[in-house]
Amino acid sequence: MTKPRPKNAPAAPRPIAPPPFSQHLREFAARPDAWVVLARNLIPVVGIYFFAWSAALTVFNYWFDGLTALAAITAALIPRALRESQPKSASLSSPLNILRGVVTWIFLLGVVGLPYWIVLIPLHDLLLNPELRRQIAHTPALWFTFGSLAAGHLWKALQSGYDMMPEPELKQRVRSDVYILVLRAVAMFIMAAHGLAFILVPLMALLLTYFELWPERVLGAVFGDPARLYEYGAGDSSSVRREE
């Protein structure tokens, strides 16, 4: 027997179906940047098909790219969190506050990035194998590549204006960015079928291209109205009360 929902309990967000495939094609053709996004996501595909990239290195690239983007967003939020939790007279550059910020960042990355840690379980043979560690450790070009990825994500996060946004806008923007990255980690579970990188890497490239070009449709299909993500906090039934 189904238990009735309490009157003031938050209603579950309703998923929004994406438009038809033909509309996606028209929109893709009309956006010059879409080809750049697709080309960038197809780089691992070209590497596997034509340059004998290992499946482990390709999957690690996807994993590291998503995790560092998430780490950059959480790092960009730390100064605001410290400022709002400290007296106005406190110095954010004091050693104690710096230590507090680092510990908070590690904690947030551990919690928010949980899907990225969980995906290590099915992908451990690829992401944790000694050959991949040896390849990365002895290839300076890979250090530069992955370092540039991390630096680029941090720069983008710092330029996003999280520090100055009003609270509702901040919640909306951060949840949109973080939810997309979490869904990206969930999508990596398709890479767990070992030996199928020849097929799965192109599929992953197309999927990540869709995530990047139409993030609001991805969020709408999973979480409901993407313009109201800031209302979906735990225990927040204010939007439901307004509707009632």
C-alpha positions in Angstrom: 0.0 0.0 0.0 1.4 3.4 -1.1 1.9 5.8 1.8 0.4 9.2 1.1 2.8 12.1 0.7 2.7 14.7 3.5 1.1 18.0 2.5 4.3 20.0 2.9 6.7 17.4 1.5 8.7 18.5 -1.5 7.3 17.1 -4.8 9.7 15.0 -6.8 11.0 17.0 -9.8 9.5 15.9 -13.1 12.0 14.9 -15.8 11.8 16.9 -19.1 12.0 14.8 -22.3 14.6 16.2 -24.8 13.4 17.4 -28.2 13.5 15.1 -31.2 16.8 14.0 -32.9 16.0 16.1 -36.0 16.0 19.3 -33.8 19.3 18.4 -32.3 20.8 18.0 -35.8 19.5 21.4 -36.9 20.8 23.1 -33.8 24.2 21.3 -34.1 24.5 22.5 -37.7 23.6 26.1 -36.8 26.3 26.3 -34.0 29.9 26.8 -35.3 31.2 26.0 -31.8 29.5 22.6 -31.8 32.1 21.3 -34.4 34.9 22.5 -32.1 33.4 20.7 -29.1 32.9 17.5 -31.1 36.4 17.7 -32.5 37.9 18.1 -29.0 36.0 15.1 -27.7 37.0 13.0 -30.7 40.7 13.4 -29.9 40.8 10.1 -27.8 38.9 8.4 -30.6 41.6 9.4 -33.2 44.3 8.4 -30.7 42.9 4.9 -30.3 42.0 4.3 -34.0 45.1 5.8 -35.6 47.9 6.3 -33.0 47.5 3.1 -30.9 46.6 4.9 -27.7 46.1 2.4 -24.8 42.5 2.1 -23.5 43.9 2.8 -20.0 45.3 6.2 -21.0 42.2 7.2 -22.8 39.9 6.3 -19.8 42.3 8.0 -17.4 42.0 11.1 -19.5 38.2 11.2 -19.2 38.4 10.5 -15.5 41.1 13.0 -14.7 39.4 15.7 -16.8 36.1 15.4 -14.9 37.7 15.1 -11.5 39.9 18.1 -11.9 37.0 20.2 -13.2 35.1 19.3 -10.0 38.1 20.0 -7.9 38.5 23.4 -9.5 34.8 24.4 -8.8 35.1 23.4 -5.1 38.4 25.3 -4.8 36.8 28.4 -6.3 34.0 28.2 -3.7 36.3 28.0 -0.6 37.2 31.7 -0.3 33.6 32.7 -0.2 32.7 30.0 2.3 35.5 31.1 4.6 34.6 34.7 4.3 31.0 34.1 5.1 31.8 31.9 8.1 34.4 34.3 9.6 34.1 37.6 11.4 34.8 40.6 9.0 38.0 41.4 10.9 39.5 37.9 10.3 42.2 37.6 7.7 41.6 34.9 5.1 45.3 34.7 4.4 46.2 33.6 7.9 47.8 30.2 8.2 44.9 28.8 10.2 42.4 29.9 7.6 44.5 28.5 4.7 44.7 25.2 6.6 40.9 25.3 7.2 40.3 26.0 3.5 42.5 23.1 2.4 40.9 20.7 4.8 37.4 21.9 3.7 38.4 21.5 0.0 39.6 18.0 0.5 36.4 17.1 2.4 34.1 18.5 -0.3 36.1 16.9 -3.1 35.8 13.6 -1.3 32.1 13.9 -0.8 31.0 15.6 -4.1 33.5 13.6 -6.1 32.2 10.3 -4.7 31.1 9.0 -8.1 34.7 9.5 -9.4 36.0 7.4 -6.5 33.4 4.7 -7.0 34.1 4.4 -10.7 37.6 3.3 -9.8 36.1 0.0 -8.6 34.9 -1.3 -12.0 37.7 0.5 -13.8 40.6 -0.4 -11.5 42.3 -2.7 -14.0 42.5 0.3 -16.4 43.0 3.3 -14.1 45.2 1.6 -11.5 47.4 -0.7 -13.6 51.2 -0.3 -13.2 51.8 0.2 -16.9 49.6 3.3 -16.9 51.5 4.7 -13.9 54.8 4.0 -15.6 53.7 5.6 -18.9 52.6 8.8 -17.1 55.6 8.9 -14.8 58.1 8.7 -17.8 56.3 10.9 -20.3 56.8 14.6 -19.7 54.4 15.4 -22.5 51.6 13.8 -20.5 52.5 15.8 -17.4 52.1 18.9 -19.5 48.9 17.7 -21.0 47.2 16.8 -17.7 48.7 19.9 -15.9 47.3 22.1 -18.7 43.9 20.4 -18.2 43.9 21.1 -14.5 45.1 24.7 -14.8 42.5 25.4 -17.5 39.7 24.1 -15.3 40.9 26.2 -12.3 41.2 29.3 -14.4 37.7 28.8 -15.8 36.3 28.2 -12.3 38.0 31.3 -10.9 36.6 33.4 -13.8 33.1 32.1 -13.4 32.2 34.7 -10.8 31.1 32.4 -8.0 32.5 34.8 -5.4 30.2 37.7 -6.4 27.0 35.9 -7.3 23.8 36.3 -5.3 22.9 33.2 -3.3 20.1 31.8 -5.5 22.2 32.4 -8.7 25.2 30.8 -7.0 23.2 27.7 -6.0 21.8 27.4 -9.5 25.1 27.8 -11.3 27.1 25.5 -8.9 24.5 22.8 -9.0 24.3 22.9 -12.8 28.0 22.6 -13.1 28.5 20.0 -10.5 25.5 17.8 -11.5 26.8 17.7 -15.1 30.2 16.5 -13.8 28.7 13.9 -11.5 26.6 12.6 -14.5 29.8 12.5 -16.5 31.3 10.2 -13.8 28.2 8.0 -13.9 28.5 7.8 -17.7 32.1 6.4 -17.2 30.6 3.2 -15.9 30.0 2.3 -19.6 33.8 2.1 -19.9 33.9 -0.8 -17.5 33.3 -3.3 -20.3 37.0 -4.2 -20.8 38.2 -4.9 -24.3 35.5 -2.8 -25.9 37.4 0.5 -26.0 37.2 0.4 -29.8 33.4 0.8 -29.5 32.9 2.6 -26.2 35.4 5.4 -26.6 33.5 6.8 -29.7 30.2 6.4 -27.7 31.7 8.3 -24.7 32.9 11.1 -27.1 29.4 11.6 -28.4 27.9 11.5 -25.0 30.3 14.1 -23.5 29.7 16.3 -26.6 26.0 16.2 -25.8 26.7 17.0 -22.2 28.7 20.0 -23.2 26.4 21.3 -25.9 23.0 20.8 -24.2 23.7 20.6 -20.4 20.2 22.0 -19.7 18.6 19.1 -21.5 20.7 16.5 -19.7 19.8 18.1 -16.3 16.1 18.4 -17.3 16.0 14.7 -18.3 17.5 13.6 -15.0 16.5 16.3 -12.4 13.6 18.2 -13.8 13.4 21.9 -14.7 17.1 22.9 -15.0 16.2 26.5 -14.2 15.0 25.5 -10.7 18.0 23.5 -9.5 18.6 26.0 -6.7 15.2 25.0 -5.2 16.0 21.3 -4.9 17.8 21.5 -1.5 17.3 18.9 1.1 14.3 19.8 3.2 13.5 22.9 1.1 9.7 22.8 0.5 9.3 26.5 -0.1 8.8 26.1 -3.8 6.1 23.5 -3.2 4.4 25.7 -0.6 4.3 28.5 -3.1 2.7 26.2 -5.7 0.1 25.0 -3.2 
